[in-house]
Amino acid sequence: MGKNIPGKLRFDAHITLMPSETKIDAEVYIHLKGYARARVSHLDVEKTGLGKVIRRGRGNFLEIMGVESGLEVVLRERCQIILDGEEFTVSSIVIASSLLNKVVQKGALTRA
């Protein structure tokens, strides 16, 4: 998904579910406002089953923390999800990419 769609650019990032520190295989995209129905520029983290963590189209407005490896998206409340047949409790998601450290520096907080 996401191949050859103008305004949806894949980039290398590693995804970790917290607090279990479980690394998952997911695709990460920068989705630019005005392209492919995007109303705002945003990051897409795509993996079947992950949609139950951050529901799309809901205006989640979550806390984003700059961490050494990239960004940590903090959920309002813990949730249970099933990925690849395994159950996880998730309180936040770390998106590790040095590119993201240029967006939110380590130790900085914002909401998005």
Rosetta constraint file for C-alpha pairs under 8 A:
AtomPair CA 2 CA 8 HARMONIC 6.45 0.50
AtomPair CA 2 CA 9 HARMONIC 7.73 0.50
AtomPair CA 2 CA 10 HARMONIC 7.63 0.50
AtomPair CA 2 CA 29 HARMONIC 7.93 0.50
AtomPair CA 4 CA 8 HARMONIC 7.95 0.50
AtomPair CA 5 CA 9 HARMONIC 7.92 0.50
AtomPair CA 5 CA 36 HARMONIC 7.14 0.50
AtomPair CA 6 CA 35 HARMONIC 6.40 0.50
AtomPair CA 6 CA 36 HARMONIC 7.05 0.50
AtomPair CA 7 CA 30 HARMONIC 7.82 0.50
AtomPair CA 7 CA 31 HARMONIC 5.77 0.50
AtomPair CA 7 CA 32 HARMONIC 5.06 0.50
AtomPair CA 7 CA 33 HARMONIC 7.70 0.50
AtomPair CA 7 CA 34 HARMONIC 7.87 0.50
AtomPair CA 7 CA 35 HARMONIC 5.08 0.50
AtomPair CA 7 CA 36 HARMONIC 6.90 0.50
AtomPair CA 8 CA 29 HARMONIC 6.20 0.50
AtomPair CA 8 CA 30 HARMONIC 5.73 0.50
AtomPair CA 8 CA 31 HARMONIC 4.45 0.50
AtomPair CA 8 CA 32 HARMONIC 6.38 0.50
AtomPair CA 8 CA 35 HARMONIC 7.48 0.50
AtomPair CA 8 CA 36 HARMONIC 7.62 0.50
AtomPair CA 9 CA 29 HARMONIC 5.23 0.50
AtomPair CA 9 CA 30 HARMONIC 5.18 0.50
AtomPair CA 9 CA 31 HARMONIC 6.45 0.50
AtomPair CA 10 CA 27 HARMONIC 7.37 0.50
AtomPair CA 10 CA 28 HARMONIC 5.87 0.50
AtomPair CA 10 CA 29 HARMONIC 4.26 0.50
AtomPair CA 10 CA 30 HARMONIC 6.43 0.50
AtomPair CA 11 CA 28 HARMONIC 6.05 0.50
AtomPair CA 11 CA 29 HARMONIC 5.91 0.50
AtomPair CA 11 CA 30 HARMONIC 7.44 0.50
AtomPair CA 12 CA 28 HARMONIC 6.97 0.50
AtomPair CA 12 CA 97 HARMONIC 6.95 0.50
AtomPair CA 13 CA 27 HARMONIC 7.79 0.50
AtomPair CA 13 CA 28 HARMONIC 6.46 0.50
AtomPair CA 13 CA 95 HARMONIC 6.29 0.50
AtomPair CA 13 CA 96 HARMONIC 5.30 0.50
AtomPair CA 13 CA 97 HARMONIC 4.94 0.50
AtomPair CA 14 CA 23 HARMONIC 7.38 0.50
AtomPair CA 14 CA 24 HARMONIC 7.62 0.50
AtomPair CA 14 CA 25 HARMONIC 7.56 0.50
AtomPair CA 14 CA 26 HARMONIC 7.63 0.50
AtomPair CA 14 CA 94 HARMONIC 7.94 0.50
AtomPair CA 14 CA 95 HARMONIC 5.83 0.50
AtomPair CA 14 CA 96 HARMONIC 4.97 0.50
AtomPair CA 14 CA 97 HARMONIC 6.89 0.50
AtomPair CA 15 CA 23 HARMONIC 5.76 0.50
AtomPair CA 15 CA 24 HARMONIC 5.70 0.50
AtomPair CA 15 CA 25 HARMONIC 7.02 0.50
AtomPair CA 15 CA 26 HARMONIC 6.72 0.50
AtomPair CA 15 CA 93 HARMONIC 6.89 0.50
AtomPair CA 15 CA 94 HARMONIC 5.69 0.50
AtomPair CA 15 CA 95 HARMONIC 4.90 0.50
AtomPair CA 15 CA 96 HARMONIC 6.29 0.50
AtomPair CA 16 CA 21 HARMONIC 5.70 0.50
AtomPair CA 16 CA 22 HARMONIC 5.31 0.50
AtomPair CA 16 CA 23 HARMONIC 4.28 0.50
AtomPair CA 16 CA 24 HARMONIC 6.10 0.50
AtomPair CA 16 CA 93 HARMONIC 5.77 0.50
AtomPair CA 16 CA 94 HARMONIC 5.07 0.50
AtomPair CA 16 CA 95 HARMONIC 6.76 0.50
AtomPair CA 16 CA 96 HARMONIC 7.93 0.50
AtomPair CA 17 CA 21 HARMONIC 5.42 0.50
AtomPair CA 17 CA 22 HARMONIC 5.12 0.50
AtomPair CA 17 CA 23 HARMONIC 6.37 0.50
AtomPair CA 17 CA 24 HARMONIC 7.44 0.50
AtomPair CA 17 CA 90 HARMONIC 6.07 0.50
AtomPair CA 17 CA 91 HARMONIC 7.74 0.50
AtomPair CA 17 CA 92 HARMONIC 6.31 0.50
AtomPair CA 17 CA 93 HARMONIC 4.86 0.50
AtomPair CA 17 CA 94 HARMONIC 6.53 0.50
AtomPair CA 18 CA 22 HARMONIC 6.90 0.50
AtomPair CA 18 CA 89 HARMONIC 7.87 0.50
AtomPair CA 18 CA 90 HARMONIC 5.59 0.50
AtomPair CA 18 CA 91 HARMONIC 5.76 0.50
AtomPair CA 18 CA 92 HARMONIC 5.16 0.50
AtomPair CA 18 CA 93 HARMONIC 5.85 0.50
AtomPair CA 18 CA 94 HARMONIC 7.33 0.50
AtomPair CA 19 CA 89 HARMONIC 7.61 0.50
AtomPair CA 19 CA 90 HARMONIC 6.51 0.50
AtomPair CA 19 CA 91 HARMONIC 6.39 0.50
AtomPair CA 19 CA 92 HARMONIC 7.19 0.50
AtomPair CA 20 CA 88 HARMONIC 7.85 0.50
AtomPair CA 20 CA 89 HARMONIC 7.64 0.50
AtomPair CA 20 CA 90 HARMONIC 7.75 0.50
AtomPair CA 25 CA 47 HARMONIC 7.49 0.50
AtomPair CA 26 CA 45 HARMONIC 6.46 0.50
AtomPair CA 26 CA 46 HARMONIC 5.53 0.50
AtomPair CA 26 CA 47 HARMONIC 5.08 0.50
AtomPair CA 27 CA 44 HARMONIC 7.92 0.50
AtomPair CA 27 CA 45 HARMONIC 5.77 0.50
AtomPair CA 27 CA 46 HARMONIC 5.12 0.50
AtomPair CA 27 CA 47 HARMONIC 6.83 0.50
AtomPair CA 28 CA 43 HARMONIC 6.93 0.50
AtomPair CA 28 CA 44 HARMONIC 5.55 0.50
AtomPair CA 28 CA 45 HARMONIC 4.58 0.50
AtomPair CA 28 CA 46 HARMONIC 6.27 0.50
AtomPair CA 29 CA 43 HARMONIC 5.61 0.50
AtomPair CA 29 CA 44 HARMONIC 4.99 0.50
AtomPair CA 29 CA 45 HARMONIC 6.60 0.50
AtomPair CA 30 CA 41 HARMONIC 7.38 0.50
AtomPair CA 30 CA 42 HARMONIC 5.96 0.50
AtomPair CA 30 CA 43 HARMONIC 4.72 0.50
AtomPair CA 30 CA 44 HARMONIC 6.36 0.50
AtomPair CA 31 CA 35 HARMONIC 7.51 0.50
AtomPair CA 31 CA 38 HARMONIC 6.89 0.50
AtomPair CA 31 CA 41 HARMONIC 5.52 0.50
AtomPair CA 31 CA 42 HARMONIC 5.29 0.50
AtomPair CA 31 CA 43 HARMONIC 5.94 0.50
AtomPair CA 31 CA 44 HARMONIC 6.80 0.50
AtomPair CA 32 CA 38 HARMONIC 6.53 0.50
AtomPair CA 32 CA 40 HARMONIC 6.84 0.50
AtomPair CA 32 CA 41 HARMONIC 4.33 0.50
AtomPair CA 32 CA 42 HARMONIC 6.62 0.50
AtomPair CA 33 CA 37 HARMONIC 7.83 0.50
AtomPair CA 33 CA 38 HARMONIC 4.94 0.50
AtomPair CA 33 CA 39 HARMONIC 5.34 0.50
AtomPair CA 33 CA 40 HARMONIC 4.47 0.50
AtomPair CA 33 CA 41 HARMONIC 4.38 0.50
AtomPair CA 33 CA 42 HARMONIC 7.76 0.50
AtomPair CA 34 CA 38 HARMONIC 5.46 0.50
AtomPair CA 34 CA 39 HARMONIC 6.12 0.50
AtomPair CA 34 CA 40 HARMONIC 7.36 0.50
AtomPair CA 46 CA 50 HARMONIC 7.14 0.50
AtomPair CA 47 CA 51 HARMONIC 7.68 0.50
AtomPair CA 48 CA 83 HARMONIC 7.26 0.50
AtomPair CA 49 CA 81 HARMONIC 6.93 0.50
AtomPair CA 49 CA 82 HARMONIC 6.32 0.50
AtomPair CA 49 CA 83 HARMONIC 5.64 0.50
AtomPair CA 50 CA 54 HARMONIC 7.35 0.50
AtomPair CA 50 CA 81 HARMONIC 7.32 0.50
AtomPair CA 50 CA 83 HARMONIC 7.35 0.50
AtomPair CA 51 CA 55 HARMONIC 5.47 0.50
AtomPair CA 51 CA 56 HARMONIC 7.12 0.50
AtomPair CA 52 CA 81 HARMONIC 6.70 0.50
AtomPair CA 53 CA 75 HARMONIC 7.84 0.50
AtomPair CA 53 CA 79 HARMONIC 6.71 0.50
AtomPair CA 53 CA 81 HARMONIC 7.26 0.50
AtomPair CA 53 CA 90 HARMONIC 7.49 0.50
AtomPair CA 54 CA 60 HARMONIC 7.38 0.50
AtomPair CA 54 CA 75 HARMONIC 7.72 0.50
AtomPair CA 55 CA 60 HARMONIC 7.58 0.50
AtomPair CA 60 CA 112 HARMONIC 7.53 0.50
AtomPair CA 61 CA 111 HARMONIC 5.82 0.50
AtomPair CA 61 CA 112 HARMONIC 4.65 0.50
AtomPair CA 62 CA 73 HARMONIC 6.80 0.50
AtomPair CA 62 CA 74 HARMONIC 6.32 0.50
AtomPair CA 62 CA 75 HARMONIC 6.40 0.50
AtomPair CA 62 CA 76 HARMONIC 7.06 0.50
AtomPair CA 62 CA 111 HARMONIC 5.30 0.50
AtomPair CA 62 CA 112 HARMONIC 5.48 0.50
AtomPair CA 63 CA 73 HARMONIC 6.06 0.50
AtomPair CA 63 CA 74 HARMONIC 5.43 0.50
AtomPair CA 63 CA 75 HARMONIC 7.46 0.50
AtomPair CA 63 CA 109 HARMONIC 6.95 0.50
AtomPair CA 63 CA 110 HARMONIC 5.85 0.50
AtomPair CA 63 CA 111 HARMONIC 4.45 0.50
AtomPair CA 63 CA 112 HARMONIC 6.65 0.50
AtomPair CA 64 CA 71 HARMONIC 6.56 0.50
AtomPair CA 64 CA 72 HARMONIC 5.67 0.50
AtomPair CA 64 CA 73 HARMONIC 4.75 0.50
AtomPair CA 64 CA 74 HARMONIC 6.33 0.50
AtomPair CA 64 CA 109 HARMONIC 5.75 0.50
AtomPair CA 64 CA 110 HARMONIC 5.21 0.50
AtomPair CA 64 CA 111 HARMONIC 5.49 0.50
AtomPair CA 64 CA 112 HARMONIC 6.88 0.50
AtomPair CA 65 CA 71 HARMONIC 5.65 0.50
AtomPair CA 65 CA 72 HARMONIC 5.11 0.50
AtomPair CA 65 CA 73 HARMONIC 6.60 0.50
AtomPair CA 65 CA 74 HARMONIC 7.77 0.50
AtomPair CA 65 CA 104 HARMONIC 7.27 0.50
AtomPair CA 65 CA 106 HARMONIC 7.40 0.50
AtomPair CA 65 CA 107 HARMONIC 6.58 0.50
AtomPair CA 65 CA 108 HARMONIC 5.85 0.50
AtomPair CA 65 CA 109 HARMONIC 4.66 0.50
AtomPair CA 65 CA 110 HARMONIC 6.58 0.50
AtomPair CA 66 CA 70 HARMONIC 6.04 0.50
AtomPair CA 66 CA 71 HARMONIC 4.79 0.50
AtomPair CA 66 CA 72 HARMONIC 6.44 0.50
AtomPair CA 66 CA 101 HARMONIC 6.73 0.50
AtomPair CA 66 CA 104 HARMONIC 5.12 0.50
AtomPair CA 66 CA 105 HARMONIC 5.07 0.50
AtomPair CA 66 CA 106 HARMONIC 4.12 0.50
AtomPair CA 66 CA 107 HARMONIC 5.20 0.50
AtomPair CA 66 CA 108 HARMONIC 5.23 0.50
AtomPair CA 66 CA 109 HARMONIC 6.47 0.50
AtomPair CA 67 CA 71 HARMONIC 5.48 0.50
AtomPair CA 67 CA 72 HARMONIC 6.52 0.50
AtomPair CA 67 CA 101 HARMONIC 7.69 0.50
AtomPair CA 67 CA 105 HARMONIC 7.29 0.50
AtomPair CA 67 CA 106 HARMONIC 4.55 0.50
AtomPair CA 67 CA 107 HARMONIC 6.19 0.50
AtomPair CA 68 CA 101 HARMONIC 7.58 0.50
AtomPair CA 68 CA 106 HARMONIC 5.53 0.50
AtomPair CA 69 CA 95 HARMONIC 7.65 0.50
AtomPair CA 69 CA 96 HARMONIC 4.82 0.50
AtomPair CA 69 CA 97 HARMONIC 6.08 0.50
AtomPair CA 69 CA 98 HARMONIC 6.51 0.50
AtomPair CA 69 CA 101 HARMONIC 7.38 0.50
AtomPair CA 70 CA 94 HARMONIC 7.22 0.50
AtomPair CA 70 CA 95 HARMONIC 5.83 0.50
AtomPair CA 70 CA 96 HARMONIC 4.46 0.50
AtomPair CA 70 CA 97 HARMONIC 5.02 0.50
AtomPair CA 70 CA 98 HARMONIC 5.92 0.50
AtomPair CA 70 CA 99 HARMONIC 7.49 0.50
AtomPair CA 70 CA 100 HARMONIC 5.11 0.50
AtomPair CA 70 CA 101 HARMONIC 5.08 0.50
AtomPair CA 70 CA 104 HARMONIC 7.85 0.50
AtomPair CA 70 CA 106 HARMONIC 7.60 0.50
AtomPair CA 71 CA 94 HARMONIC 5.70 0.50
AtomPair CA 71 CA 95 HARMONIC 5.26 0.50
AtomPair CA 71 CA 96 HARMONIC 6.43 0.50
AtomPair CA 71 CA 97 HARMONIC 7.89 0.50
AtomPair CA 71 CA 100 HARMONIC 6.49 0.50
AtomPair CA 71 CA 101 HARMONIC 7.20 0.50
AtomPair CA 71 CA 104 HARMONIC 7.17 0.50
AtomPair CA 72 CA 92 HARMONIC 6.58 0.50
AtomPair CA 72 CA 93 HARMONIC 5.56 0.50
AtomPair CA 72 CA 94 HARMONIC 4.27 0.50
AtomPair CA 72 CA 95 HARMONIC 6.21 0.50
AtomPair CA 73 CA 92 HARMONIC 5.42 0.50
AtomPair CA 73 CA 93 HARMONIC 5.22 0.50
AtomPair CA 73 CA 94 HARMONIC 6.35 0.50
AtomPair CA 73 CA 95 HARMONIC 7.90 0.50
AtomPair CA 74 CA 91 HARMONIC 6.39 0.50
AtomPair CA 74 CA 92 HARMONIC 4.38 0.50
AtomPair CA 74 CA 93 HARMONIC 6.73 0.50
AtomPair CA 75 CA 91 HARMONIC 5.56 0.50
AtomPair CA 75 CA 92 HARMONIC 5.41 0.50
AtomPair CA 76 CA 91 HARMONIC 7.89 0.50
AtomPair CA 77 CA 91 HARMONIC 6.44 0.50
AtomPair CA 78 CA 89 HARMONIC 6.54 0.50
AtomPair CA 78 CA 90 HARMONIC 5.42 0.50
AtomPair CA 78 CA 91 HARMONIC 4.47 0.50
AtomPair CA 78 CA 92 HARMONIC 7.91 0.50
AtomPair CA 79 CA 89 HARMONIC 5.59 0.50
AtomPair CA 79 CA 90 HARMONIC 5.38 0.50
AtomPair CA 79 CA 91 HARMONIC 6.75 0.50
AtomPair CA 80 CA 87 HARMONIC 6.84 0.50
AtomPair CA 80 CA 88 HARMONIC 5.59 0.50
AtomPair CA 80 CA 89 HARMONIC 4.58 0.50
AtomPair CA 80 CA 90 HARMONIC 6.32 0.50
AtomPair CA 81 CA 87 HARMONIC 5.64 0.50
AtomPair CA 81 CA 88 HARMONIC 5.39 0.50
AtomPair CA 81 CA 89 HARMONIC 6.55 0.50
AtomPair CA 81 CA 90 HARMONIC 7.47 0.50
AtomPair CA 82 CA 86 HARMONIC 5.28 0.50
AtomPair CA 82 CA 87 HARMONIC 4.34 0.50
AtomPair CA 82 CA 88 HARMONIC 6.21 0.50
AtomPair CA 83 CA 87 HARMONIC 6.48 0.50
AtomPair CA 83 CA 88 HARMONIC 7.65 0.50
AtomPair CA 96 CA 100 HARMONIC 7.57 0.50
AtomPair CA 97 CA 101 HARMONIC 7.13 0.50
AtomPair CA 98 CA 102 HARMONIC 7.28 0.50
AtomPair CA 99 CA 103 HARMONIC 7.29 0.50
AtomPair CA 100 CA 104 HARMONIC 6.45 0.50
AtomPair CA 101 CA 105 HARMONIC 5.01 0.50
AtomPair CA 101 CA 106 HARMONIC 6.72 0.50
AtomPair CA 104 CA 108 HARMONIC 6.20 0.50
AtomPair CA 104 CA 109 HARMONIC 7.52 0.50
AtomPair CA 104 CA 110 HARMONIC 7.95 0.50
